[in-house]
Amino acid sequence: MRLKKTDKAKLALQSRQFVLTPKQRQLLILADGNRTADEIGFMVGRDVVSELEILLSMAMLEPAEQTILLETKPLFETPAEPKRQSKRSLAATKMYMIDILQMMRDLDASGLAVALHSSESEQEFIDNVIDAIQLITIKNGVSYANRVILRLKEVMPEKHLPALPQLGQELERS
């Protein structure tokens, strides 16, 4: 079941009118209507079923509706809006990975951040991303590295994604 915030939850997040635990705030932020309870639990890295049930009972969360839009013909034709570009890009990948490496506050991580920033080709950049994930695995563990890989799958250009699942399988073996 996909979960989304209610108007009450949006108000609670903005005005802090309701008392929420940090864990509940985090869950509300992640409930965007596109994620299931399992996906949210995986992102947070712990069992969240009881907290989600509490938020549902407080009317802060509700199941996301799958609406079916009926096709109607407009009275006047308007020019079609250009399709939005995908949010996938090497720039987004670079920003995310450099942020992760900077949060590690480690000399090796700093060196990899510089290597990512100064990559001269796409292949060199992807190789540096893989090196960074391996360092994250060593320093922070497989669970955290898998969450980083999950986020990379959302922002990395699709043509570079085949390297990530293979890397995730290698991490599970180690």
C-alpha positions in Angstrom: 0.0 0.0 0.0 1.4 3.4 -1.0 1.1 6.1 1.7 0.7 9.8 1.4 0.5 12.7 3.9 -2.9 14.2 4.7 -3.5 17.9 4.9 -3.3 17.6 8.7 0.2 16.0 8.4 1.3 18.8 6.1 0.1 21.4 8.6 1.8 19.4 11.4 5.1 19.5 9.5 4.9 23.2 8.7 3.6 24.7 11.9 4.7 22.1 14.5 1.2 22.5 15.9 1.1 18.7 16.7 3.7 16.9 18.8 5.5 14.4 16.6 8.6 12.4 17.4 11.6 12.8 15.1 10.9 9.3 13.7 7.2 10.2 12.9 8.4 13.5 11.2 10.8 11.5 9.1 8.1 9.0 8.1 5.7 11.7 7.2 8.3 13.4 5.0 9.0 10.1 3.2 5.3 9.3 2.6 4.9 11.0 -0.7 2.3 8.9 -2.3 4.8 7.0 -4.4 6.4 4.8 -1.7 5.0 1.8 0.0 5.3 1.1 3.7 8.1 -1.5 2.9 10.0 1.0 0.8 9.8 3.6 3.6 11.0 1.0 6.1 13.9 0.1 3.9 14.9 3.7 3.5 14.8 4.4 7.2 16.6 1.1 7.9 14.3 -0.2 10.6 10.8 -1.7 11.2 8.3 1.1 11.1 5.0 -0.7 10.9 3.9 0.3 14.4 4.8 4.0 13.8 3.0 4.0 10.5 -0.1 2.5 12.1 0.0 5.3 14.7 0.2 7.9 12.0 -2.7 6.3 10.1 -4.8 6.3 13.3 -3.9 10.0 13.9 -5.1 10.7 10.3 -1.7 12.0 9.3 -1.3 9.3 6.7 -3.7 7.8 4.2 -3.5 5.3 1.4 -2.6 7.0 -1.9 -5.4 6.8 -4.4 -4.9 5.5 -7.8 -7.2 7.8 -9.8 -8.3 7.1 -13.3 -8.5 10.2 -15.4 -11.2 10.2 -18.0 -10.1 11.5 -21.3 -12.0 14.7 -22.3 -11.5 16.9 -25.2 -10.9 20.5 -24.3 -13.1 23.3 -25.8 -10.0 25.1 -27.1 -6.8 23.5 -28.1 -3.8 24.8 -26.2 -0.2 24.2 -27.1 1.2 21.1 -25.4 3.7 21.7 -22.7 7.1 20.3 -23.3 7.7 17.1 -21.5 9.8 17.4 -18.4 13.3 16.0 -18.6 14.1 13.2 -16.3 15.8 14.1 -13.0 18.5 11.6 -13.8 21.8 13.1 -14.6 25.5 12.7 -13.9 25.4 16.1 -12.2 22.8 14.9 -9.7 24.8 11.7 -9.2 28.0 13.8 -8.6 26.3 16.1 -6.1 24.8 13.2 -4.2 28.0 11.2 -4.0 30.1 14.2 -3.0 27.6 15.0 -0.2 27.7 11.5 1.1 31.5 11.4 1.0 31.8 14.8 2.8 29.5 13.6 5.5 31.9 10.7 6.2 34.6 13.1 7.3 37.4 10.7 6.3 40.6 11.4 4.4 39.9 8.5 1.9 36.4 9.9 1.4 37.8 13.4 0.8 40.2 12.0 -1.8 37.4 10.2 -3.6 35.2 13.4 -3.6 38.1 15.2 -5.3 38.4 12.3 -7.8 34.7 12.5 -8.5 34.8 16.2 -9.0 37.8 16.1 -11.4 36.8 13.0 -13.5 37.6 13.7 -17.1 35.3 11.1 -18.7 32.0 9.5 -18.0 33.6 6.1 -17.5 36.2 7.5 -15.1 33.4 9.1 -13.2 31.4 5.9 -13.0 34.5 4.0 -11.9 35.0 6.6 -9.1 31.3 6.2 -8.0 31.9 2.5 -7.7 35.1 3.1 -5.7 33.1 5.4 -3.5 30.4 2.8 -2.8 33.0 0.3 -2.0 34.6 2.7 0.5 31.1 3.5 2.0 30.6 -0.3 2.4 33.9 -0.7 4.3 33.5 2.4 6.5 29.7 2.3 7.1 28.5 -1.2 6.3 26.5 -3.0 3.7 23.1 -1.7 4.8 24.1 1.9 4.4 25.8 1.2 1.1 22.6 -0.5 -0.2 20.6 2.6 0.7 23.1 4.8 -1.2 22.8 2.4 -4.2 19.0 2.7 -4.0 19.2 6.5 -4.1 21.7 6.3 -7.0 19.2 4.2 -8.9 16.9 7.2 -8.7 19.3 9.9 -9.9 21.9 8.1 -12.1 21.3 8.1 -15.9 19.7 4.9 -17.0 22.6 3.9 -19.3 24.9 3.6 -16.2 22.5 1.7 -14.0 23.7 -1.8 -15.0 26.9 -1.3 -12.9 24.8 -0.7 -9.7 22.8 -4.0 -9.3 26.0 -5.9 -10.0 27.8 -3.9 -7.3 24.9 -4.5 -4.9 25.3 -8.3 -5.4 29.0 -8.1 -4.7 28.3 -6.2 -1.5 26.0 -8.9 -0.3 28.6 -11.5 -0.8 31.2 -9.7 1.2 
